[in-house]
Amino acid sequence: MLATLRTIAEVVSQQDNLETALSRFVMMVKEAMHTECCSVYFADYSQDNFVLMASDGLNPDAVGQFRVGFTEGLVGLVAQREEPINIAHAQSHPRFKLHAEVHEEGYNAFLSVPVVHQRKVLGVIVVQQREERVFSHDEESFLITLSAQLASQLAQVELQSVLKQDASSHKTSVLKGVASAPGIALGEAFVVIPKLDFASIESQQCEQIHQQRQLFQQAVAATRQEFHVLKNTLSDSLPKEALAVFEVYQQLLDARSLGQRVEQQLEQGWNAKSALKHVITELVTQFEAMSDPYIRERAVDVRDLGLRVLHHLVSTESMVKSYPDNTILIANELTPAMLAEVPKNKLKGVISVHGSANSHASILTRAMGIPAIWGIEDIPLLQFDGKDMILDAYAGRVYISPSDVLRNEYSALKLKEGQLHDKFEAEHHLSSVTADGERISLLLNAGLDLSTEHLSAKYCDGVGLYRTEAWFMQRGQFPSQAEQESWYRDVLARYHPEPVIMRTLDIGGDKVLDYFNINEDNPFLGWRGIRVTLDHPELFLDQLKAMLKANAGLGNLRIMLPMVSHTEEVDEALGLLEQAYFELQEEWADQFYTIDKPDIGVMLEVPSSIFLLPEWAEKVDFCSVGSNDLTQYLLAVDRANAQVAELFEPYHPSVLRVLKKIADDCQQLELPFSLCGELGGEPEGAILLVAMGFRRLSMNISSLNKIKWTLRRLAVKDMEALLTQCLMASSAKQVHRLLREFLIAHGLSELLYTKSDTV
C-alpha cells in the first residue's frame, strides 16, 4: 500500500490543473481500493457549501455543478466532525440526504474522510460500493493516510490553477501568510531560484522557438560539463563500474534521446522549461511502469538528469533578469544575502514561504523597514515570477494580479500609511515622556543592517541590543581581535555618550556561520548563545578583549550574555571577563587610555533564568528580557517554524504574567532591567510593558518614532488599568480585544487602521 500511496501522491502533484489532478486522483483511488465509486468534494467558503469536483462512479454531468451545504448530508457531517464515517448502509443514516442528480441510489457502503490542510477543511473524499459492508480498518487507514498526504498537494494544485488566471481577467488570487514586518507594498514579483522540482514549473507557450532551443542547448552543454567534472573528480576514488553511470547520463543527454523529444515539444510551441518537464515526466512514468526492478529504478536517474538540466535552464534565464523598480522579493527561505543583492531603492516587499515572522531573517526586514510576509502556502514559487501583486503585511495577505479597484484602495492605504509615518517622524526630536510626565528610554536594537545604522543615532537614547554576531555572519572566517576592536570602536563612538549594550556572540538556532556549521536536530534547544562561547573560551576571550580595548576612552560599553540558563554559566563568563581584563592590563597599555570594567548583564530568555534572578542580582549589573525567545520557550513554539507560527503569541496571558513577574522582581531586587524583544516595538506591547514598570525599551529603528508618538499621548495610570484587565484575561484573543478597545477609547484608532482583516 505504501508504494500505491506514493504513486498517487506523485501523479497528483505533477498535474498542471486542479480538474486533471482530481480526475486522476479519484480514478486511482477507486482502482487501488477495488471499490465502485470515488468522489471528491471541495469546500467553497464563499458560498458555504461543498462542490462535487471529481467522481469516478457518480453522474459525470453533476461534476462541477452539484453542491451540498456545509451542514447537509453525510458529506457535511464528515466535515463538521473532521473525522471519518464508515457505514454499511448509508441510506439508513439519519443524516443521509438523497440527491437524484448525482445517481448514487444504488450505493450502500460508504466511507468518507475529510481533507484538512493547515487546520482548514479543504474538502471530503468519499468511496462507495453497492455491497452492504463496513470498509475494513486497513481500507479506512489507507484513505485517512492518503487524505493526510494529499492535503497539501491538492491545496498546491488548487493554487497553481488559481495562479494561471490571466491578469486581464481581473480575477484576483489571495494567499494568506503571517504578517511580519508591517507595511503595504505594490509591485512586481521577483523569485529567487528555489529548490527546483518539475511541480514548480508552470507549462507555458512561447513563440520564440529558436531562442528556447538555444536556451535548452546551453543547459544541456552545462550539464554535460558538470558530469565531466564530477567524473574526473571521483575517478580516483570510485571503481570503473560505478563511474559508468556518468556514461549513461551522457547518453541520455544525446540529441537522439532526450534532445529529440524536447525538440518536438518546442516545435509544438512550449517554452524550454515546459518542454523539458513534459519529456521527463513522460519518461519517468514509462520507467516506473516497467516490471523489471532494475529498469524501474532508472526512473530515479532520469528524474535526476532532468532536474540538473532544469537547474541550468533556470540559472541561464536568471542571469539576464534584472530587478524591477518595484521589486517584491520572493524566496523559499529568505537569507540576509538575498536582501543584500537587491538595490535598496528597488526593494518594496518580501515574501518567504518557509521560516516565520519571528525568525532572525524576519527581524532583519523589520530593521530595514521592508514589509514582509512569512509562511505562505507551500506553492511552486516560479509561478509567481513577474506577476503584479499587492503585499498587505498588516493582514498577512498577498494579492496576485490585483484588479484596478483593489490597487486603488491599497494605493490610498499606502498614502495614509505614509502620512502617519510623517506624523511620527515630526516628533522624533521630542522627549519620550508619557502624558503624565514619566520618562521612558527608547533604545535601538542594532547590528543587523550594518550599512545604514550610522543614520540612527539621532533617534534613540542609546543601543539596548547590539548583535555582534552580524559581523561574524558576514565573514568567511572568524574575525581577528583587531578587526573586532575596529568594528566595536566605530559603534561605541557613533552613539557616544549614550550607552551601547553589546551582546556577546550569539550563534546557533537559526543563526549560523558558514565556516562554523552547527548541525542539530533541535537547534533552538541545543548548542547556542553562551553555551558555544563558554565551550570555546579562545573565541570568547578574543571578543571580550576587543570590546574592552574599543571602549577605552569612551566608557559607554555594556556587555550582555545571551541564552543564560545556569548560575555556573554566569560565574564562568564573569571569570573569563576578569581574565580578559587582567591580561589586557599586562599586554596592552596606552598612555592616553585606561581600561574600564564595563557593566555586565544577562538576557532573560530561558524560563529558568526568571527564577534565578535573586542569585544573579548579586553577580550582574543589569538584565534585559529577550521576549522573542522567552515567548518561544514558554509556549513551546519554534519561532522559525511556519507550521506553528500562529501559536507564537507574545500577548498570551502566561507571557504577560511572566513579564510582570520579572518587572516586579527586578524592582524589588533593585536590578536595572529592560526589554529588547520585538514586543517593545509594537504600540500595544509598549503600552503593557510601561504599565508593568519597564522604563527602558529597545526596538528596531522603524518602530522608535511610532512608540514615542504613542506613549506621549497616554498616562501611565491608564495603561496600568488596562494591564490589570489584560492580566486577568484567559486568552490572547481577549487581550487583543482589550487593547483595541483601549486605543479607540484614547483617540489612537489610526494605529489600528492597518490591523483590519479586510480592505
N, C-alpha and C positions, 0 to 999 in steps of 0.2 A: 504493500500500500504506500510506503514511503516514496518509492520511485514514481508511482502514479501521482501522488501529491505534487512532487517536484515538476513533473511533466506538465500537469495542468497549470501550475503557477507560472512556469516559464512561457508556455504558449500564450496565456492571457497577457502577460507583461509585454510580449512582443507585438501585440496588435496596435494598429495606429488609431483606432477609434473605438468608442465605447460599444457601439452596436455589434461590431465584429467580435470584440473581446467577449461580450456576454453570450453571443450565439455559440462561439467555440466552447465557452465555459459550460453551458447547460448540456450541450451535446456530449462533452467528455465526462461530465459527472454522471449523466444518465447511463452512459456506457460502462463506466467504472463500477457503479453500484448495481448494475444489472436490474434497473428499475424501468418503469414505463413512462415516467414524466419527470422532468426537472424544470423549474421555473425560477426566475429571479425578479424580485420586486425592488424598485429603488424608491427611497424616500424623497418626496418633493415637498420641502418645508415651506415653499411659497404658497402651496395650496393645502397643506396639512393632509396629504394623502400619499399612498404608495401607487406607483405606476408599474404595470407589468412590462418590464424592459426586455425580457427574453424568455422563451419557453420552447422546449422540445417535448411536445405531448399535449399542450393546450391549443386552442384555436389560434392559428397564426395571425388571423385578422385582428385579434384582440391585443396583440403585442404593440406597445406604444400608445394604445387607446384606452384600455381598461384601467380603471383606477378604483382603489378601495381606501376608505378613510383610515386615519391613524388608529382609531379605536374600533374599527369594524372587523368582524370575522376573525378567523384563526390567524391570519397574517398580522392583523393589528395586535392580537393578543401576544404573539411571539415578540413583537417589537416592544410592547408595553412591559412585559416581564423581563425582556432581554435574556431569555433562556429558551432552550429547545422545547418543542412539543412533539411527542411521538405517540400516535394513537392508531388503533387498528381500523376504526370505523369513523372517519371524520364527520360524516353527516349526522352522527348521533350526538356530537358535542354541542352543548348549548350555545357556543359562540359561532358555530358554523353558519355561514350565510351563502346560499346558493345564488350564483350569478350565471344565468343561462348563456350569456355571450362568450364565456370562456370555455364552455364544453368540458366541465370536469365532473359531470354527473356519474360517470362510470368508475371513478376512482374512489377507493375506500381507505387504504393505508396512507398515512400522512405523517411525514417527518419534516420539520422545519426548524431552522436555526437563524438567529439574527446575524447580520454583518455589521460589526461595530468597529469604528476607526476613531481613535483619539476621543473616546467616551461618547461618540456620536453614532447613533444608529443610522447606517448608510442604507440598509435595506434588509431583505429577508430572502433566504434560499429555501425553496420547497421541493421535496421529492415526493412523488405519489405513485400508487400502484393499485391495480384493480383487486388483487387478492387481499382479503382482510387479514392483516397480520401486524404485529408490532415489530418495527425495524430492530435489528439486533444492536447490542451495545457497541460492537465493532463498527457497524454502519453509522450509528449515531456519532461515535467518536471520530470517524472519518470525516463526516460532514462538518462537525464542530472544528476540527483541525483545519480543514480546507477553508472554512469561513475565516478563521483567525489569520491564516497565511495569506489569503486572497484579499483581505480587507484593504490593506494599504495599496495593493496592486490595482484593485478595482477603483479605489479613490484616485490613484495616479492616472489610470486610463481615462477616467471621467474628466480629470483636469486637462489632460492632453487634448481631449476632444473640445473642451471649452476654449483652450488657448488657440485653437486653429481658427476661431472666428475672425473674420476679416474686420479690421478696424472700421472700414467704411460702413459696416452693417450697424454701427452704433450700439452694439451689444457689449456691455462692459462685464468683464470677468472680475471676481473678487476673491482674493486669498486672505486667509486670516493667520496672523502670527502673533508674536509677543512684542509689544511696544518696548523699545529700549531707549535710545537717545531721542528725546521728544522733538517734534517738528513736522513740517509738511514739505514735501519735495515733488515737483513736477518735472519729469524728464524722460530720458531715453535709456533703456536697459543696456548695460554693458556687462556681459557674462565673462567672468574669469574662468578659464578652461577647467571644468570639473573633472573628477574621476570618470572617465568615459565608459559608457556601455551603449549598445545599439538601441536600447529602450529610450535613451535620451535624444535620439536623432529623429526629428520630425521629417517625414517624407515630403520633399518639395520638388517642384518642377523648376527647370531653368532653361532659358533659350540659348545661352552661350555654351553650346556643346564643346566647341574647341577649347574654350577656357577651362571647362570642367574636366575634359580629357587630360589637359596639361597638368592640372592640379593632382589628378589621380596618378599620373605617371611619375610626378615628382615625389608623391608619397610612397609609391612602390619602390622607387630608387632609394629613398631614405631608409625604407625598411630593409632592403637588400643590404645596404651598407651597415645597418645596425646588426643584422645577423652575421655579417662578415667579421665585424669587430668582436662580437660575442664568441664566435667560433675560435678566433685566434687567441682570445683571452683565456679560453678554457681548454685549449688544445693540449697544454702540458699536464692538466690535472684530470682529464676525462679520457676513457678509452675511446677508440675509434668508433665502436658500435654506438656509444652514446652521442657522439658528435654527428652521427648520421641524421639525427632529427633536423639539423640545420639544412642538410641537403633536401630533405622533404619539404621544408618551408620554402626553400628557393624554387623548387619545382612547382609548388602551389602558386607562387607568385608569377610563374611563367605566363606569358601572354596567351598561350593556348588553353590555359585553365581558368584561373581567376580573371585575368585581364580580358579575355574574350567575353565572358559572361557580363562583366561590368560594362564593357563597350556596348553590348546590346541594350542594357538599361539606360545608358547615356543617350543612345540613339532614340529611345522612347521618350526622351525629354526630362529624365530625372537628373538632379544635380549629383555631384560625385559622391557625397556622403550617403544620399538616399540609395544610389545605385549599389554602393558597397554594402549597405545594410541589407538590401533585398537579396543580393547574391549570397552573402554569408549566412543569413537566416535560412535561406533555402538549402544551402549545403549542410548546415548543422542539422536541420530537420531530417535530411536524407540519411546522414550518417547515423543519427540516433535511432532511426527506424530499422537499421540493419540487425540481423540476428546474430552475426558473428561478433563476439565481445571485443576482439581486437579492432575490427573495423569501426565498431560503435564508439570506441574510445577516441578515435581520430577526430570526433566532433570537438573535443577539447582543443586539439591542435588548430583546427580550422577557426574556432572562435578566437583563440589567442592571436593567430595571424591577422585576422580581420581587425581586431582591436588595435594592434600595432600600426596597421596601415591607417586606420581611422585617426589614431593619435597624431600621426604625421600630417594627415589631411587638415585636421582642425588647427594644428600648430602653424601650418603654412598660411591658412586663412587669417589667423590671429596676428601674424607678423605684419600684415598690411592694414590691420584695423587701427583706427585712431580713436581716442576718447572723444565722445560728443561734448559739446559745450555744457550740456545739462546732464552729466553722467549720473545714472543711478547704478552703482556697482553691485553686482550680484555674484555671490560665491557660494560654493558648497559649504565651506567653513572659512570665515574671514580671518586673515592674518594681518599684522601691522605692515608687513612688506607690501601687501596688496594695496593698502591705503596709501602708502608712501609713493607708489608708482603713478598715481593719478594726480595731475596738477590740481593744486588746492582750489583754484578758481573755477575748475570744471566739476568737482565732486559735489553733488547736490544731495545724495542719499545713499544708504547702504542696506542691502538685504542679505541675510545669511541663512541658509537652510538649516544648518546644524549649529550647535552651540546655543547659548541662551542669553537673555537680556542682562544677566548678571555676571557673565564671563569677563575676563580682563580685556579681551578684544573689544567687547561691547563698551566697557568703561572708557576705552580709548576714543570711541566715536563720540561719547558724551563730552570728553575733554576737548575734542575738536569742534563740538557744536554741530555735528553732522547727523541729521535724522536717520534712525536705524531701526530695523525690524529683524527680530531673530526667530528661529524655529518655525518657519512657514512649512506648509505641507511638503513632503519629500517628493519633488517632481523633477522631470528631466529639465535641467537648467537651460540647455541650449535653445529650448523653445521660447525662452524669454527674450533672447538676444535681439536687440534692435527695436523692441516693441515700446510704444509710448505707454507711460504708466504714471500713476499718482501714488505717492507713498504717504500714508497717514500714520506717522509714528506716534500718535497720541492714542488712537483707537486700535492700532496694530493691524491695519488693513492695507492691502496692495490692490489697486485698481488697474487692470490691464486693458489697454485700448479704450480709455475713458471717453464718454460722449462729451460733446461741447458743453452741454448743460452742467455736467459734473465738473468738467475742467474750470468752468467759470465760477462755480461755487467754491472750489478749492483755491482758486486764484484769489478770491475775495477773502477766504480764511487766512491765506498766507499773508495778504496785505495787512489784515488785522493782527496777525502774529508779529509782523514787523513793527507795527505801531506800538504794540505792547512792549516789545523789546526796547524800542526807543524810549518809552516811558521809564523802564527800569534803568537804562543807561544814563538817563538825565540826572539820576540821583547817586551816581557812583561816587561822587566826591563828598557826600554827606556821611555823617557818622551812623554806624549801625546801632541805633538806640531804639528801644521799644517806645510805644506811645506814653508809657508811664515812667520813662527815664532809665530803664535797665540796659546797661551796655552789654552787647553781645559781640564777641570777637569772631569775625568771619575769616577763616584761613583757607589756603589753597591746597588741594590735592594736586601734586605736580610730579613731573618725571616721565610722563607718557609722550606728550607731543613736544619733543626736545627742540624742534625747530622754531616754535612760536612762543615759548613760555617767557621769553625776555620782555614781552609786551604786558605781562600780567601783574607786575609788581604794584602798579598804581591802584589796583582794585582791592587788594586784600590786606589783612593785618599780619601777614607772615605766611609761612608754609606749615600746615598741620600734618602733612604726609608727603615726604619726597621719596619716590620709589627708585631707589638706587639700582635696582635690577634692570631698569630700562637701558642703562648704559651697557650692561653686560649682554643683554639680548641683542644689541646691535653690532656686537663684535663677533669675530670668528675665533677668538680665544680669550682666556681670562686677561683682563687689562692689568697693566703693571701698577704698582703703587704710585708711581709718578703721574701716570695718566689719570688715575682716580683722584689724586690730590688736585690736579688741574681742574677737573670737572667740578669737584665739590667746592673748590675755592670760588669758581665762577658763580655758582648758585648762591653761596653764602654772601658774596659781595653784592649780588644783584638785589637781594632782599634786605640787606643790612640797613638799619639796625634791628629790623623785625626778626623774630625767632624763626629758625628753619629746623623742623624735626625730620631728620633723615632716618629712614628705616633701613636697617642692615639687610644684606642680600636676602631676598625672599623669592626663592625659586621652588619649583615643584607645583603640584596641582596642574593648572592649565598654563603655567609659565615655565617654558623650557628653554634651555640653551642648546643650540645646535651642536656645540662642542662638549657638552656635558649632559648627555641624554639620560633621563631617568625613566625607565620602563617599569610601570607598576600597574597591577590590576585595578587598584583603587587609589589613585594618586592624591585625592583630597584628604584621605586618611593615612597617607603614607609619609614618605621622606620629603619634607618640605620645610621652609622657613628656618627657624633656629636649629632644627634638627640637622639640617645639612651643614650649616656653618660650624656648629659645635663638633660635628664629625670631621670637619676639615679646618682645624684651627689655623692652618697656614693661610687659608683664604680670609678667614675672619680677622686675624691679626693684621694682615695687609690692608684690609678695608678700614679697620679702626685707626691704624696709624695714618692712613691717607686723610681720614676725616679730621683727626686731631691736628695734623700739620696744616690742613686747609683752613682750620678755624683760628689759627694763630693770628693775633692782632685784630680779629673781628669779634669773637666771643658770642656769636648768635647761634651756634650749633647746639642742637639737642639730638640725642641718639635714641632710637626706639627699636625694641626687639620684637620680631614677628612670631606668631604661632607658638607662644609660650604656653605650656600646659603643666609644667612641674617646677617646684621651687628649686630643685637641683639645676635646672636649666638657667634660672636667674643667677644663681650663685656662680655657675661656670662662666657665664657671659661676663659677669662683673669681674671675675678673676682674670679673664683674658683682657678686659679693658684696663685693669690695673697693670698687667704685664706690658701692654702696648704703651701705656703712659710712662712707665719707668724706663723701658727700653729706649723710647724716644728721647728722654732726658739725657741718656748716656750717648746715644748715637747721633742725635740731631740737635744742634744748638744754633740759635740765630740771635745775634746781638740785639736785633730790633724787636723780636717777638718772644713772648713767653708761652709755654704750653698750658692751656687751661683744661681743667677737667669739666667736660660738659655734663649737664643733667642727663640722666638716663631713665628711660621709661619702658613700659611693656604695652603691647597691644592685647586688648581683651577680645579675643575672637574664638577661643575654645571654652566651652561651658565650665570646665574645671577651674579656669582662671578666676571666675566670678567668686568662687568660694574660698580662694586663697588670698584675696585682697588684704585681709588683716595681716598676714605674714609678709606679703610683698611690700606693703606700705612702709615697712621698716627698712627696706632694702633699696627701693627705687624712688625717683623724684616725681614721677607723674605716670599717668596711664591714658590710653586712648582706645576707644571702642571701635573695632573693625566690624561694623554692623553687617557687612555682606557675608563674611564667613561665620559670624556668630549666628545669624539667621539660618544659614545653611546647616550648621551643626545642631542647632536647637530643633529644627524641623526635619532633620534627616533628608535634606533635598540637595542633590548635586546641582549647584547653580550653573554648571556648564552643560546640563543635560536638558535639551529642548522638550523631551518627553514628559518631564515633570516640572517644566518651567512655571506652570500656573500655581504650583504648590509652594513656590518660593514667595513668601508673603511677609515682608518686613512689618506690616501692620497687624500681624497675627497677635491676638491678646497676650499670648505667652511671651512673645518677643518684647512687646511693650512693657510687660511686668518685669522682665529681666532687666531691661534698660533702666527702669525706675529704681530697681534694687541697687544697681551699680551706682547711680547718682546719689542715692541716699547713703550707701556705704562709704563712698568716697568723701562725701561731705562730713560724715561722722569721723572718718579717719584723717581728715584734713589733707587728703591726697588730691592734687590738681588732676582734673580729668577733662577729656574732650571726646568728640566722636569724629571719625574720619571715613565713615562708610557713605554709600550713596544716599542713605536715608536723609542725611543732613542737607542734601542739595535739593530736596523737594519741599515746597512750601508747607504741605501738610505735616511732613516729617519734622521740619524745623520747628513748627509750632508746638508739637508734642514734646520735643526734646527740650526746648526752652522751658516749658511748663514743668518738666521733670527736674530741672535745675542745671542743665547743661548751659554753660556760658561761652563755650568755645566749640565752634562747628567748622569742620574742614570739608571742602567740596571742590568740584570742578569749576573752572573759571566761568563756564557758561551759566552756572547757577548763582554765582555770587550776587550780582545786582538784583536778581529776582527775589532772593531770600532777604536781602537788605530792605528792598521796597516793601515786602510783605510784613516784616517784623516792625517796621517803623509805623505801621498803621494799626497795631494791636497792643493791648495792655496785657501784662503777664497774668494778672488776676483772671482775666477772661480765658486765657489759654489754660490756666490751671483748672478752671471749672470744666472746660472741655475734656482735659486729661482725666479727670475723675470719672466722667461718663465712659470714656474710651476704655479705661482700665477695668470697668465693670462689664464690658461687652463680652459676649461669648464667641464671637466670630469676627474675622477680618471684614466681612461684608457689613456688619453693624458699625464697625469703626469707620469705614469709608463713608457710610451714610451720615454718621455724626459729623465727620469732617466737612462733608459737602454742605450740610445744613449750617455749620458754623461759618464757613466762608461766605455763603449767601447772606446770612444774617448780619455780617460785619462789612457788607458792601464790597466784597472781594470776589464776586461771582465771575469777573473777567478772567480770573485764574483758572476757571473751570470750563471755559467755552470749548477748549480743545479736548476735554475729557469725555465728551459725548460719544456714544456708540453709533450715532448716526450723523450724517452731514446736515 
